[in-house]
Each structure stands twice: as C-alpha cells, then as structure tokens.
C-alpha cells in the first residue's frame, strides 16, 4: 500500500516508523518548528522523523541521537554561548550540512532527501513546504517563538493563541502533491493537532491536495484518557477553548477525516465521534515499543482499507470495537 503520513514530534515519528514496513511511505513533516541557532538551520521535527526511521533516535527522549555526546555544546557553554537547546555532537553534523546546502541554494526538500539517503532511510521524508513558516505562541508573557516556549521555557506558559508566521506564502511542494496523488491511504499520526499537524494543514492548498487524492484518510488520537501521550497537547487544547479529549481532536479534523482511531479507555466517546461523520477504530493506541508501533500501523492500514472499501465517503459509519 502507498501511504502518506502527516507527522510532527515523537508520537508522529513512532507511528511513521511502524508504517515504514508498507510498500511505499511518504511522511509529510511539520517545519514550523524550524529555527536558527548558532547560525545553523535546525529542523527538530524533520530530524526526529529522520532519526526514528533510521533507527538512530534516542529511545529515552524520542528526539536526538542515541548514545550521543555533548562536547561541542559544553565548549559553546564555556564560551558563554546559548546552550538551552541540547544539540549533540552527531546531531550538530546534520545541522551544519543542512545549513551549508541551503545556503548554496538547495531547497529544504532536496536537502532532506540527501540527509535521509546518507542515513539509509528508504521512506520519503517530505517537508510540508520549502517556504519558511514559524509557529508563534501567544502567552501572558507575550509572543514566544515556538522553541522558546517549548524548550527554553519548558512549556510552562499558558497558550492563549497560536499563529503561523509566513504561512500565507507557503505552498505544498511538488513532491507532497505527487505523493498525495499516488496515495492509497492518508494517515494523520498521533501528533499535536495544534502545533504539529496544525501548521501542515494550514499550508494554503494542503487540504485540497489531500482531499483530491481520493484516498481514505484516517487519524490517530494523540489524547488518551484526556491526557496527551507526550507533550503539552492536552493543556494547549484546553487553553485554546477545545476539549482535551479524543473527541475534541476529532472535531478539529471534521470534514477531512474518514476514520478516527482511539484508545480503549476512550470507548465512551465513540458514538460522539461517529456523529461527526467518521468511522471509529477502538484499539490499544499507546506505542510503548517497536512491536506496538508495528501492530498499531498494521491496524491503522487495515482500518483505512476498510474505510476505503466503504467508498471513502465522509459520513457516519458502523465503527469497530
């Protein structure tokens, strides 16, 4: 099966790794987290997906490279440089080469493909756009760049609003459009719906590209039992006026998604989600290890095939328990 997955962050990367066993996988990744540090272009979500697919991700954090060293960071700190964003020595090499190639005029999509090839990643890892987009978090302390909010300030600030600077000039790349045209299933991974998948879906023309594929679209909830599996998604949803639940996430995807995957603890929300026009798969949605990733990915693809077999129409379905 040819699959397009939308992903950002650790949860998205985990499911993408499970989906990598399919015939052909293209992962469209959030780049609104990108920022500049020490003059280098850092792409946290792209790198998390790339390292996870390459089998290099740090299993304890989900981001960065396993068995990493931090000698360069220590030296930068000695010089009085910024050391709040922990970039390891091998990770640093990624940012150095990315920045060099971007400054030579290559697009982010081309550069990402080269980095993935170097790590032996067979799946296509596609930036959501080659244009620059930046997530800005509105808080009581004022506007915060995303990494300042997320890493620098430890997600402590209440999120009053989110906007994507530069989004009006962004466009889906030709590679993203081509992958969508060929897709037999589109999967929205269990990533933060506001700041991970939100920027992807906000790219002008992206929803049309995905809907135009004609492939069944299924989403996996990142909220289990009213809590985010990882990160601040639950608190962010609540402070922005959304329900911090699987049902609340499903409402954000209404009109785009044919099927929605929830954990067994949220079975009580099944009928409400079906009322939004989605079929529902109830399963063990938490991925604790690699077998969990493979199992969930297989279940998601079977679910997508079944939803597609029903015509892929966005209307109430019988669901599945």
N, C-alpha and C positions, 0 to 999 in steps of 0.2 A: 504494500500500500504506500502511496506517495502522500506524505503528511507535511502540513505546515503547522508549526507550533509557535505561539506567541509567548515570550518569556522575559522575565527580569528577576534578578535576585536568586537566592539559594533554592527556594521551592520550585521555581520555574526551571532552573538548571537540573535539579534532580529528576523531574519528570522528563525533561528533554533527553537525559541520559538513558532513561528507560525506553523512550521512543526511538532511540538510535538504532535499535535492532530491526526496525521496519525497512522496507525496500529502499526508500529514499526519504530523508528527513531534511527539511529546511526550517531553521529556527530564526524567527524574526525577533530581534532583541531590542529592548529599550536602550536608547542612547542619551536620554535627557538627564541621566545621572553623570554624564561625562563632565570633566572639569580639568583645569590646568594646575599642576603642582610642580614646582621647581623648573618651570618652563616646558614641562612634559605633558602630552595629551594622555590623560588617564580615562579608560573606559571600563568602569567597575563591572557593569552587568555583562558586557561582551566578554570580559575576561573570566568572570565566574562561569558563564556557559561554556566558554572555550576550554578552560582548565578542567571542568567537570567532564566534558565529553572526551577529553584526552586522558582522563584517569589521574590527573595531577592535583586536583583540588584538595585543600586541607580538610580532612574529614571532621576535625573538631570545630572549625569555624564555618565551613562550607565555602569560604572565599579564600583567595590567595593560593599559594602553592604549598603542598605538604613538605615536611622536613625542611622548611625554609630557614634561612639565616638572615640577620638584620645588621650586618656590619656597616653597610653604606648608610643606613638610617642612623646608626649610632654616631657615625662620623659627621653626618649632617647636623645632628643634635649638638655635637661637640662644637661645631662652628656657630651654633645659635640659630640654625635654620629651623623651619617648620617641621615638626615630627609627629603631629597629631594623627596623620593618616599613615597607617603602618604598611609601607611598601617594602617587601622583602627583596633580597638581592636578585633572585631569579626573576621575580615579578618585575623588578626595575628594568631588566633587559627588554621585556615586552614593551614597556612604555617608551624606552629610548628608541627602539626600532620603529615603533608606530609613528612617533613624532617625526623622526627623520624622513620617513616615506611620505607622510602627509605634507611636510614642508617641501618635498620635491614635486608636489602637485598631484599625488595619487589620491583617489577618493577613499573614504573610510571602508567602503565595501571591498575594494580591491586590496587594501592593506590587511583587513581582517582575514580575507581568503588566504593571503600569503602566510600570515601567522598560524592559521589553522593547519595549513599544509605542512608547515615546519614541525608541528606537534603531532602529525598523523591523524588529524580529525577528519573523518570521511563525510560527516554530515555538513551541510551548508549552514554556516552561521552568518546571518544577514543583518546588518544594522537596519533599524527601521527607516532611516533616511541618511543620505550623505550630507544633508544640511545640518547646521548646528542648532540644537534645541537644548534649553536648560530649564530644569524644574526649579521654581522659586516657591518656597514655603512662607506663607503669611502667618505671623505669630504675634503674640503680645509684645515680643521684643523687637518687632519689625520684620522686614523681609529678610529671609535667610536663603542663601544658596543651599541646594539640597544636601551636599556633603557636609556643609557646616552644621545643618540641622541634624543629619543622620549620624554622622561620626563625631564631628567636632563638639557638638553639644549633647550627644548621647540620646537624641530623640526625646528630650525632656520637655520641650516646648509644646504647648497646645497648638494644634494646627487649625487656624481659622480660615484658611483658604489655600488653594494651590493653583498656580498658573504655569504655563509653559512658554517661556520667552523664546521667540523666534519660530514658534510653531506655524505661524501663518505663511512662512516662506519655505516650509519643509514639504517634501513630496515623497511618496513611496518610490523606491528605486526600481529600475527595470528588472532587477533580479528578484525583488519581492513580488512584483506583478507577475513575472513569469512563473514563479513557484506557485502562486495562488491559482493561476490558470490550469496548472497541471495537477493540483491537489485533489486527492480523493477524500481527505478529511482535514479539517482545521481544528486545532486544539488550543484553547486558552488555558495555559498552565496555571497552577495554583500560586500566582504571584499577586502582589499588592494591586488591587484593581484601580487605585487612585494614582500611585506614582510609579508603578512598574508597567502595567498594561495600559493605564490611562493615557500616557504620552503616545504610545503606539497607535491606539485607536483615535487619538486626536489629530494625527497627521492628516492634513487635507487629502481626501481621496482614498485613505486606507480602508475605511469601512466599505466603500464601493468596490474596491479591489477584492476584498474578502467575500463580500456578498455576491459579487459577479462570478466567483469561482464555481458556484453551484454545488460545492461540496458541503456535506453536513458539518455543522460547527458545534463543538461541544466544549464546555468549560468545566474546570475542576475548582471547587471552592477552596480558597486559602484560609477560610474561617471554619474551625471545628469546635463545636460546643460553645460558640460565642467568643472564642479566643483565636487570635492569629497563631498559626503554627510556628511562625518565626517573624520577628519584626513588629512594627507599630501599626499594622493594618487595622486592627480592631479599634484602637484608640483614635486613629485617624478617621475612620468611618464615622465613629460616634461624634467626634468634634465637628465634623462637616455636615452633620444632620442626617446621616444614613444609619440604618440599622446594622449593628455589628453582629451579623449572623450570615449563615449561608444564604438565607432568603434575601437579606439585604444586598449581598453581592449579586445574586441572580437578577435583582431588579435593575442593577446597573447595566446588565447585559441584555435586557429585554429588547426584543426585536432583532438581535444579532445572532443569538444562540438557539440552536435546536434542542440541545440536550445539556443537562447540568448534572455534575457528579458531586454527591455529598457523602459525608461520613455517616456511619450507622447511628452515631449519637444524635444526629440531626434529622432522623427519620420523621420526627413530628412536623417538620417544615415541608415535607414532600408535597403535600396537596397544594399548599400555597404557591410553591414554585411551579407546579404543573399549571396552576391557574394563570401563570404569566405566559403560557404558550410553549413550555419546554417539557420534554420528557426528562425523567429523573432516574439516575442510577444511584442506588444506595450501596455503599461498599466500605471497606477499610481504606480510608483516603490518606492516612498518615504514612509517609515513607520514612521508615527508620533505618533501612539498609538497602543494599543493592537488590536483593530479591524482592523487596517491597516495590522498588522502582519498576522492575520488570513486570511484576504482577499487575500493578496499577496501570501501567502503559498498555498492557495487553487487554485489560478490561475496558479501558477507555476506547481503544481502537475497535473492539468488538461492539461496544455501545454505539460508536459513530457509524459503523457499518449497518447496525440495526436501524438507527435513526434515519440513515440514508435510504435504507430499504423501504422505509415508510414514506419515501418521497422527499425527505428533507424539508418538508413544509413546516413553517413555524406556527404550530397550532397545538392544542392540548393533546397529550399522548397518554398511553396507559401507564407509562413508567415501569419500574422494575424494582423488586425488593431483594 
